Amino acid sequence: MRAFSTCLLGLLLSGCVASMAGSAVTGLAGTAVRAPFKVGSKAIDVGTTSQDEADRNLGRKIRKQRKREERERREASQAD
């Protein structure tokens, strides 16, 4: 009876082990397939400027210009 239980348990668990191994292989294959796309999209993202980034950079540039003009006005008024 013990040998029968062991064989039955082995057969039942072999499906679980095969399923886990299949999931691991599928996950690895999926990662290998996605990796080049992730690298490619990252390179494009680094090489381009989004509209949000362009707006933020323009805002910084305008604020720096206004700050510089205000400082020059103050220095000019103090010189008088």
C-alpha positions, 0 to 999 in steps of 0.5 A, a space after each residue: 500500500 505504501 508503494 502504491 501511495 508513493 507511486 500515486 503521489 509521484 505521478 500527481 506531483 510530476 504534473 506540478 513539477 512539469 507545470 512549474 518548469 514550463 512556466 519558468 521556461 515560458 517566463 524566460 523566453 518571454 523575457 528574452 523576447 521583450 528585452 530588445 524592445 525594452 532596450 530599443 524603446 529606452 534608447 529612443 526615449 533618451 534620444 528624444 524630448 517629449 512635449 512635457 520635457 520641452 515645456 518644462 525646459 522652456 519654462 526654466 529658460 523663461 524663469 532664468 531670463 526673467 530673473 536675470 532681467 530683474 537682477 539687471 534692473 535692480 543693479 541699474 536702479 542702485 547705480 543711479 
